[in-house]
Amino acid sequence: MKPISDITPILTVRELANYLKVHPSTIYHLLETRQLPAFKVGSDGHFNVAEIERWLRECEKQPEV
């Protein structure tokens, strides 16, 4: 079993909005359009920091439209 300090952090919508420096409504929009890697706990979206960082790297690779 991993020590608790080795477990990947999980963020809430508000925490992710702060992390990405966007408004929480932007996070909700990305969730609704399934553009953001997330999982639900009850009715709330939660985000694995490692998955979000991977998603950001992939977004940087895509050409701008």
C-alpha positions, 0 to 999 in steps of 0.5 A: 500500500502506498503512503498517503504522501504518494497518492496523487492529489485530487482537486474539486472544481473550485480548486481546479479553477484556481489551479488553471486561473479560470472561472469555475464556470469555465470548468463546468463548461469543459465538464459538460462538453467532456473536454476535461478528464474528470470523474464524479463522486456523487454529483460533483466533478473531481480531477486527478492532478496528473491527468490534468497535467497530461491533458494540458500537455496534449492541448499545447501540442494541438495547433490553434484554430 
